[in-house]
Amino acid sequence: MRPPFFILCPLRSFSSLVCGMLGQHPDFLGLPELNLFLDDYVSDLHRKLRRRGRAHATNGVLRALAELQFGGQSEANVDEAQHWLNEADRSCQDVCDHIIALASPKAIIDKSPATVMKPEHLDRMYEMYPDAFFLHLTRHPRPTCKSMIDLVSRNSEWGGKFDSERMDPENVWLQAHTNIVEFCSSLPLGQSMRIQGEQLLSNLEIYLPQIFEWLEARTDAEALEEVMHPERSPFACEGPQNAKYGNDPNFLANPALRRGQVKTSTLEGPLDWNPEAEFRPETLKLAREFGYQ
């Protein structure tokens, strides 16, 4: 059985597309966001998410169970998945182990951005799966932050307007990547890889074979051709009404890969969301360490 593979990044970092692509490889299965490393028990996790107004964050694990255990992603299948989760006080590891077994012989790929926001979440993930592979996926902070703002502004909870007092997108980018860097630095050599999302998506023919060689997976033309079709994933669309999401809404609306160079950005200059400010020194330092200008 192949070890699981986790993509580590903050939200709005190309992760839905990258997970969808890599998950079409014959040796892997890209899943929606499981969010199973945020607590020890599913009941506590889901209660916490509902209390924070993030009940939709349970959609991913429900869709994964509906598809893999109950035969599809109808409303009835999702209800069965919810009943299965509720019928016992299941630990998050038990549920994740179960999904891994259901997906076998394929290895699962999970990319839950909430995992990277606290070191204890990353530690819990590693304690559960110490043999996993970890891909640190980066994106330039300027478009990442702009995309965060666009996403939350379209959320009904925000009333269509971004409120800088409620969310600092630069801090989200900085905290997430600081946590990931510290986590990956503690891993054995070869267990993690860092890659710019912009470089990956602009040069697929160069970087995809490198990633799969690192994962000790197939790199033949047939396997790589499958990776070019994330839209073929059973999770590359909206789910039923009782579990619609589990991935970036933009990806769910248009999951096909669009080939070409990804636009570059600059670190210098005023912030689009706060024209009186520029990126903080610590953000500039980390972004430059990642190779951004």
C-alpha positions as CSV (number, residue, x, y, z in Angstrom):
1,M,0.0,0.0,0.0
2,R,1.4,3.4,-1.0
3,P,1.7,6.0,1.8
4,P,-0.6,9.0,1.6
5,F,0.5,12.2,-0.1
6,F,-0.4,15.6,1.4
7,I,-0.2,19.0,-0.4
8,L,0.6,21.7,2.1
9,C,-0.4,25.3,1.3
10,P,-2.7,28.1,2.4
11,L,-6.0,28.6,0.6
12,R,-6.0,30.1,-2.9
13,S,-2.6,28.5,-3.9
14,F,-3.7,26.4,-7.0
15,S,-4.2,23.4,-4.6
16,S,-7.6,22.2,-6.0
17,L,-6.2,22.1,-9.5
18,V,-2.9,20.5,-8.5
19,C,-4.6,17.9,-6.4
20,G,-7.1,17.2,-9.1
21,M,-4.3,16.8,-11.7
22,L,-2.0,14.7,-9.6
23,G,-4.9,12.6,-8.4
24,Q,-5.7,11.5,-12.0
25,H,-2.4,9.6,-12.1
26,P,-3.2,5.8,-12.1
27,D,-1.4,5.3,-8.8
28,F,-3.2,8.1,-6.9
29,L,-6.7,9.4,-6.0
30,G,-7.1,13.1,-5.4
31,L,-9.7,13.7,-2.7
32,P,-11.7,16.8,-1.7
33,E,-10.6,18.5,1.5
34,L,-10.9,16.0,4.3
35,N,-10.0,18.4,7.2
36,L,-9.3,15.4,9.4
37,F,-6.2,16.7,11.2
38,L,-7.9,19.6,13.0
39,D,-9.1,17.5,15.9
40,D,-8.8,14.0,17.4
41,Y,-12.5,12.9,17.0
42,V,-14.9,13.5,14.2
43,S,-17.8,14.5,16.5
44,D,-15.6,17.2,18.1
45,L,-14.3,18.4,14.8
46,H,-17.7,18.8,13.2
47,R,-19.1,20.4,16.3
48,K,-16.3,22.9,16.2
49,L,-16.7,23.6,12.5
50,R,-20.5,24.2,12.8
51,R,-19.9,26.6,15.8
52,R,-17.5,28.6,13.6
53,G,-20.0,28.8,10.7
54,R,-17.9,26.4,8.6
55,A,-20.2,23.4,8.3
56,H,-19.4,23.3,4.6
57,A,-15.9,22.2,5.6
58,T,-17.4,18.7,6.3
59,N,-18.5,18.3,2.7
60,G,-15.2,16.8,1.5
61,V,-15.1,13.8,3.9
62,L,-18.8,13.2,3.2
63,R,-18.3,13.2,-0.6
64,A,-15.2,11.0,-0.3
65,L,-17.1,8.4,1.8
66,A,-20.2,8.6,-0.4
67,E,-18.1,8.0,-3.5
68,L,-15.8,5.3,-2.2
69,Q,-18.0,3.4,0.3
70,F,-21.6,4.0,-0.8
71,G,-21.3,3.9,-4.6
72,G,-21.7,7.6,-5.7
73,Q,-22.4,11.1,-4.6
74,S,-26.2,11.3,-4.5
75,E,-28.0,13.0,-1.6
76,A,-28.9,9.5,-0.4
77,N,-25.3,8.4,-0.5
78,V,-24.2,11.5,1.4
79,D,-26.9,10.8,4.0
80,E,-25.5,7.3,4.4
81,A,-22.0,8.7,4.8
82,Q,-23.2,11.1,7.5
83,H,-25.0,8.2,9.3
84,W,-21.8,6.1,9.2
85,L,-19.8,8.9,10.7
86,N,-22.4,9.5,13.4
87,E,-23.1,5.8,14.4
88,A,-19.9,5.6,16.5
89,D,-17.5,8.0,18.2
90,R,-15.0,7.6,15.4
91,S,-11.5,9.1,15.7
92,C,-10.3,11.2,12.8
93,Q,-7.5,8.7,12.2
94,D,-10.0,5.8,12.0
95,V,-11.9,7.7,9.4
96,C,-8.8,8.6,7.4
97,D,-7.5,5.0,7.7
98,H,-10.8,3.8,6.4
99,I,-10.7,6.2,3.4
100,I,-7.1,5.1,2.6
101,A,-8.2,1.4,2.7
102,L,-11.2,2.2,0.4
103,A,-9.0,3.9,-2.1
104,S,-6.3,1.2,-2.1
105,P,-4.3,0.2,-4.2
106,K,-4.3,3.9,-5.1
107,A,-2.7,6.3,-2.6
108,I,-4.8,9.2,-1.5
109,I,-3.9,12.9,-2.0
110,D,-5.4,15.4,0.5
111,K,-5.0,19.1,0.4
112,S,-6.8,20.7,3.3
113,P,-5.5,24.3,3.7
114,A,-6.9,24.6,7.2
115,T,-4.3,21.9,8.3
116,V,-1.4,24.3,7.8
117,M,-2.7,27.1,9.9
118,K,-1.6,25.6,13.2
119,P,1.6,23.6,14.0
120,E,-0.4,21.2,16.1
121,H,-2.5,20.2,13.1
122,L,0.6,19.4,11.1
123,D,2.0,17.5,14.1
124,R,-1.2,15.4,14.3
125,M,-1.0,14.6,10.6
126,Y,2.6,13.4,10.9
127,E,1.9,11.4,14.1
128,M,-0.8,9.6,12.1
129,Y,1.2,9.1,8.9
130,P,4.9,9.3,9.5
131,D,5.7,7.7,6.2
132,A,3.6,10.2,4.1
133,F,5.0,12.4,1.3
134,F,4.5,16.2,1.7
135,L,4.5,18.7,-1.2
136,H,4.9,22.3,-0.1
137,L,3.1,24.3,-2.8
138,T,3.7,28.0,-3.0
139,R,2.1,30.9,-4.8
140,H,3.3,34.6,-4.9
141,P,1.7,36.4,-1.9
142,R,0.2,39.2,-4.0
143,P,-2.2,37.1,-6.2
144,T,-2.8,34.7,-3.3
145,C,-4.0,37.5,-1.0
146,K,-6.1,39.1,-3.8
147,S,-7.7,35.7,-4.4
148,M,-8.4,35.3,-0.7
149,I,-10.2,38.6,-0.7
150,D,-12.2,37.7,-3.7
151,L,-13.3,34.4,-2.2
152,V,-14.4,35.8,1.2
153,S,-16.1,38.8,-0.4
154,R,-18.4,36.4,-2.4
155,N,-19.2,34.5,0.8
156,S,-22.7,35.4,2.0
157,E,-21.4,35.7,5.6
158,W,-19.3,38.7,4.5
159,G,-22.2,40.4,2.7
160,G,-20.2,40.8,-0.5
161,K,-17.6,43.2,1.0
162,F,-14.1,42.4,2.4
163,D,-13.5,43.6,5.9
164,S,-9.8,44.1,6.7
165,E,-10.5,44.1,10.4
166,R,-11.8,40.6,10.3
167,M,-9.1,39.1,8.1
168,D,-5.5,40.0,7.2
169,P,-4.7,38.0,4.0
170,E,-1.0,38.7,4.3
171,N,-0.9,37.2,7.8
172,V,-2.7,34.1,6.5
173,W,-0.1,33.7,3.8
174,L,2.8,34.3,6.2
175,Q,1.6,32.2,9.0
176,A,0.7,29.2,6.8
177,H,4.0,29.2,5.0
178,T,6.0,29.7,8.2
179,N,4.3,26.7,9.7
180,I,5.0,24.6,6.6
181,V,8.6,25.6,6.4
182,E,9.2,24.7,10.1
183,F,7.3,21.4,9.7
184,C,9.2,20.3,6.6
185,S,12.5,21.3,8.1
186,S,12.0,18.6,10.7
187,L,11.3,15.8,8.2
188,P,13.9,13.3,7.0
189,L,15.6,14.2,3.8
190,G,13.5,13.4,0.8
191,Q,10.1,13.2,2.5
192,S,9.1,16.7,1.4
193,M,9.4,18.8,-1.8
194,R,8.8,22.5,-2.3
195,I,7.6,23.8,-5.7
196,Q,6.2,27.1,-7.0
197,G,2.7,26.6,-8.3
198,E,3.4,29.1,-11.0
199,Q,6.4,27.1,-12.3
200,L,4.6,23.8,-12.0
201,L,1.6,24.9,-14.0
202,S,3.7,26.8,-16.6
203,N,6.2,23.9,-17.2
204,L,4.2,20.7,-16.6
205,E,6.4,18.6,-18.9
206,I,9.4,19.5,-16.7
207,Y,8.0,19.2,-13.2
208,L,5.4,16.5,-13.4
209,P,7.9,13.7,-14.1
210,Q,10.1,15.0,-11.2
211,I,7.2,14.9,-8.8
212,F,6.2,11.4,-9.7
213,E,9.8,10.2,-9.7
214,W,10.0,11.6,-6.2
215,L,6.8,9.7,-5.3
216,E,8.3,6.5,-6.8
217,A,5.3,6.4,-9.2
218,R,5.0,5.9,-13.0
219,T,6.3,8.6,-15.3
220,D,5.4,7.0,-18.6
221,A,3.4,9.0,-21.3
222,E,0.1,7.2,-20.6
223,A,0.2,8.1,-16.9
224,L,1.2,11.7,-17.5
225,E,-1.5,12.1,-20.1
226,E,-4.1,11.2,-17.5
227,V,-2.8,13.9,-15.2
228,M,-3.7,16.5,-17.8
229,H,-7.4,15.9,-17.2
230,P,-8.4,16.9,-13.7
231,E,-11.9,17.4,-14.9
232,R,-12.3,13.6,-15.0
233,S,-12.1,13.3,-11.2
234,P,-15.4,12.4,-9.5
235,F,-14.8,15.3,-7.2
236,A,-14.2,17.9,-10.0
237,C,-17.8,19.2,-9.9
238,E,-20.3,20.4,-7.3
239,G,-21.8,17.6,-5.2
240,P,-25.4,17.2,-4.2
241,Q,-27.2,19.8,-2.1
242,N,-26.2,18.2,1.2
243,A,-22.5,18.3,0.3
244,K,-21.9,20.7,-2.5
245,Y,-18.3,21.7,-2.0
246,G,-15.1,20.2,-0.6
247,N,-13.0,22.1,-3.1
248,D,-12.4,25.6,-4.4
249,P,-15.7,26.9,-6.0
250,N,-13.8,28.2,-9.0
251,F,-12.3,24.8,-9.7
252,L,-15.6,23.1,-9.2
253,A,-17.2,25.4,-11.8
254,N,-14.3,25.0,-14.3
255,P,-12.0,22.1,-13.5
256,A,-10.3,21.7,-16.9
257,L,-6.5,22.4,-17.1
258,R,-5.7,25.6,-19.0
259,R,-2.2,25.3,-20.5
260,G,0.1,28.3,-20.7
261,Q,2.3,30.6,-18.6
262,V,0.9,31.7,-15.3
263,K,1.2,35.5,-14.8
264,T,3.9,36.8,-12.6
265,S,3.6,39.5,-9.9
266,T,5.8,41.8,-8.0
267,L,6.5,42.1,-4.3
268,E,7.1,45.8,-4.4
269,G,4.5,48.5,-4.2
270,P,1.3,49.3,-2.4
271,L,-1.2,46.5,-1.6
272,D,-4.3,46.4,-3.7
273,W,-6.4,45.9,-0.6
274,N,-4.6,48.5,1.5
275,P,-3.0,51.2,-0.8
276,E,-1.4,52.9,2.2
277,A,0.7,49.8,3.0
278,E,3.2,47.4,1.4
279,F,4.2,43.9,2.3
280,R,5.9,43.5,5.7
281,P,9.6,42.7,5.9
282,E,9.0,39.2,7.1
283,T,6.7,38.5,4.2
284,L,9.2,39.8,1.7
285,K,12.0,37.7,3.3
286,L,10.0,34.5,3.1
287,A,8.7,35.2,-0.4
288,R,12.2,35.8,-1.7
289,E,13.3,32.6,0.0
290,F,10.7,30.9,-2.2
291,G,12.1,32.6,-5.3
292,Y,9.6,35.4,-5.8
293,Q,10.6,38.9,-6.8
